[in-house]
């Protein structure tokens, strides 16, 4: 089964052979993993396997280009949501669109393991860092005492949770995962928004104790984690 096609900047008829191969490889890698053959990629791109070798030389080089493109599209998608986060949320509750297909590829990239997976995860953190910076500057997200640690935590938690879902599905094909994400995302929205907006703990005692422990005494900032009084 196929995932939804990835978004591209131009119609497929106007894409160069190089870009068609890259986009076909993204889809094949998302569906089949990184063992997808040049033959399968060539058939989807409408080219010969020899042309893939001519343009990319090796599968590792092809994957490197695919990784870069997936990360570019992911960053663009996340950045575009900053202007209207609620609208973006509600739109994706009913139609996950290209976001789900991007996630499938990213999960494959991390699950594959090894140096390539480490590099991909670091690039993902880098993209998330830029999006988080923009979110803080826009006033959508509160600043953190340690922005780098927060970004890494959020990326690792998000990817870990999605990877757990992907690996435990009865039928863990990309199409099945996309469908599950579309249906199951509604169950995650409320607890996620509650945690991110209202917090989990009823007081800041544990945070203040930790700040004292690491030699960074708490300041006089208002406790925004406590619920407002009635």
N, C-alpha and C positions, 0 to 999 in steps of 0.2 A: 504494500500500500504506500502511496505517496503522501508526503506532507504538502501543505500549501506552498505554492511557489514563493520564493523570496522576492521582496520588492527590489526593483532596480530603478536607476535614474532615467533610463530610456527604454522604449519598446524593444522587445527581443529582436525585431527585424533590423534594428539599427546597431545592435551590439556587435563589437568586434568578435572574431573567433576566440581570441584570448579571454575576453570577458564571458562569452557563452560557455566556454569550458569551465572557467572558475565557478560560474553560477550553477552549472550542471553538477559540478563536483560537490558544491555545498549541499545540494539536495541529496545526492547519492550518499555522501558521508553521513548526513542526518538519518537517512533511512537504513543504511546497511552498516554503518560504522566505517572506520578508516581502512578496512580491508576491501572496500569497494574497488573493483578492478578498473583499469583504464578503459577496457572494452565497454563496461556499463556506463561510464562517464561519457565516453565518445558517442555512444548511441543516443544518450539524452541530449547531448550538445549538437548532434548532427554533424559530427566530424569524424575523422579517422583517428585511431589510437596513436598513430605516428605523429599526428599534428599536436597531440597533447605532449608527447615527448619533445617535439621541436620547441614548443613554447615554454614548458616547465621543467624539462629534463628528468625530474624524479617526482615521485609521489610526495616526498617530504617537502620539496619546494612548492608543489601545488597546494599542499595543506597549509603551508605558511601563508600563501596568498589568500586562501579561503578564511583562515583564522583572522587575518587583518580585515577582510571585508565584513565578516560577521560582527566583529567588534565595532567597526565603524557604523554599521547599521544599528547595532544595539545602542550605542551612545546617542545616535541621532534620534532614535525612538524615545529614549529616556529623557533627553533634553527637550524634545518637543512637548513632553507632558508637563513641564514646569509652568507653562503659561496658563494651563487650565487642568490642574491635577484631578479635580472631581470629574470633569468631562471625560478625561482620559480613562479614569477608573470605570465609570459607568459604560463607556463604549466597549471596554474590554471585558465587561461582565457578560455582554451578549455576543460579542464577536472578538475572540482573542487575536484574530488576524495574523499578521506576520510575526508578532511577538512570540507566539508559541513555537513556531518553526525555528526561530533563532535560539530559543532556549533548548530545543532538542539537540541542535548542533553543539551548543556550548556544553551540554551535559555529556555528549559523546566525547568532546575534547578533553574534559576533566577526567572522565571515567577511563579513558585510554591510558592514563598514567604516564610515568616517565618524564624526561626533560621537556618534551613538547607540551605536556599537560601543565607542568610547572610554569613554563613561559606563558601559556595561554591564561592561566589563573592570574599571573602577575599583570598581564596586559588588561585583564578584566578589572582588577583592582585599580589600575591606572585610569581606566575609563570611568569607573564608578567614582573615583576621587574627583574627577573634573565635574561630574554631574552633581555630586554632593556639595562641592564648592559653590556651584551656581545656585543650588537650592538654598544654601545658607545665605548667600548674598541677596537672594530675592526675598528672604524673610519667610520662606516656606518651612524651613527646618531650623531648629535651634543650633547654635554653635556648640562644639564639644571641647572639653579640656584637652582631648587628644584626638584630633580629627583623623589621623592616620589609623589609630587603633580601632576607631568606630567604623571606618570604611571597611577595613579588613574583616572585622567581626560580621558586619552585615552581608558582605559578599560571601564569606564562608558559610554563614548560617543559611542564606538563601539558596546557594548552590547545593549545600548538603541536604537541605530539606527536599528540594526538587529531585536530586539524585536518588534519594530514598524512595520517593514516589515512582520514579522511572524504573528502578530496579525491582520493585515489588509488585508492579502491575501484573495481572494474570497474563496479559498479552502485551508485552512491552515494545510494541512497534511504535514508530513515530506518530502514525495516524491515531492509534489508540491513546497515546499520551496526550496529543493535542486535544482530543475529544474529552478526555478525563480532566484536563486543565480547564477547559471551557465550562464543564459542569461543576467541577469541584471548587473552582475559585470563589464561588459565592460563600462557601463554608469557611473560608480563610479570611475574608475581607473584614468582618466584624472584629474577631479577636486581634487581628493585626492592627487595625485602626485604634482599637481600645489600648493596646499595649504601647503603640507609638504616640498616641495623643494623651492618654490619661496615666500611663505608667502601670506598674504592677504592684509595687510596694506602697503601703499606706503612709509611710514617713521616709525621711531621708537619713535615718539613723545609721543604716549600714553603709551608705555612701560616705557620710561624715566620718565614721569610724575608719573606713578604708583610707580616706584622704589623710587622716592623722597618722595612720600606719605607714604610708608611703612618704610622709614628711611634707604634705601639701595641705595645710590646714584649710578647712572649709571657710569660704568667705561669708559675706553678709547677704549673698544673693537670695532672693525670695524663693521659698520652697514651692515650686510649681508642680510638684508631683502629688501634693496633698489635694484631695477633692475639696471643692469650695464648700463653705459652710452653708447650711440651709437658711 
